Amino acid sequence: MIGYYLGITLLPVFIGVGLFLGLQLLVVKYHLSDQDAKGYFILAMLFATLTSVGVAYFGGKNFNTQGVEIVSSPIGILVTVGVSIVILITGLLNVRKIYK
């Protein structure tokens, strides 16, 4: 269960950091405006969030602990969405720092 939560937490982190570094390269090298980069980052993080939520939903299992059934999918979805929101906010705030 710990591996499940660690995996669904790291999936949007790796996707978000990769997207941000790719957009930062486009802004610096190809002179993409920061407003365009923010828009692309929002759309890409929306896709990454939906993909991560799908993995969290279908990868979640029911854990039966001493007669109490624990469903990990809703908790996994909330963790994934929360991590994706934090990555989105951090990325949008740091796109502006590229030019400064």
N, C-alpha and C positions, 0 to 999 in steps of 0.2 A: 504494500500500500504506500510506503514511503517512496519507493521507486516510481510509482505512478504519479504521485504529486510532484516529485522532482522532475520527472520527464515532461509533464505538461506545463511546468513552470519554465523550464529551460527552452522549450520549443519556441514560444513567442519571443523570448529574449534573443535567441540566435537569429531568428528571422528579422526582428526589428533592428538589431545592430547591423546586420548585413545590408538591409535596405538603407539605413541611414548612411553607412559608409559609401555605398554605391551612389546615392544621391549627392553626397558631399563631393565625391570625385567628379560627378557631372557638373556641379556648380563651379568648382574650381577650374577644371580642365576645359569644359565646353561652354562656360559662361552662361549656364542656365540661371535664370533669376531665382532669388530666394523664395518668392511667392509661388512660382511654379513648382519648386522643389517641395514646398510645404503641401501643396495640393496633391502632388504625386505620392508623398509620404502618407497622407491621410488615406488615400485610396488603397495604397499597398498594405497599410496596416489594417484596414478593414478586411481585405482579403486574407491577410495572415491571421487575424482574429477569428474569422469564420472557419478557416482551416484548422486552427488550434482547438476551437470549440468542438468541431466535428471529431477530432482525434480524442478529445477528453470525453465526449459523449459515448462514442462507440468503443473506446478503450477502457471505460469504467466497468468495474465488476462489482457484484454484490458480495460483500464480506459477511459471513455469519460468525459472530463471536458470542458464544455462550447463549444461544437462542435469540440474540438481538441482531437483526439484519441491518447492516450498514450499507447504504447505497452511496457509492462514491462519485457517480456521474454529476449530480447537481453541485456538489462541493467542488469538483474538478472544473466545471464550467465557470463557476464564480471566481475561482482562483485564476483561471486563464484570462477571463475578461478583465479582472483587476490588474493583472500584470501587463496586459496589452494596453490598458488605459495609461498606466504609469509610463510605459515605453513611448506611447504616442505623445504624451505631454512633454517628456524629456526631449524627444526628438524635435518637436516643433519649437521648443525654446532654444535648442542648440543650433538649429539651422541659421538663425540670425547671427550667431557668433562667428560664422565662417568669414564674413567680410570684415569684421572688426579686428 
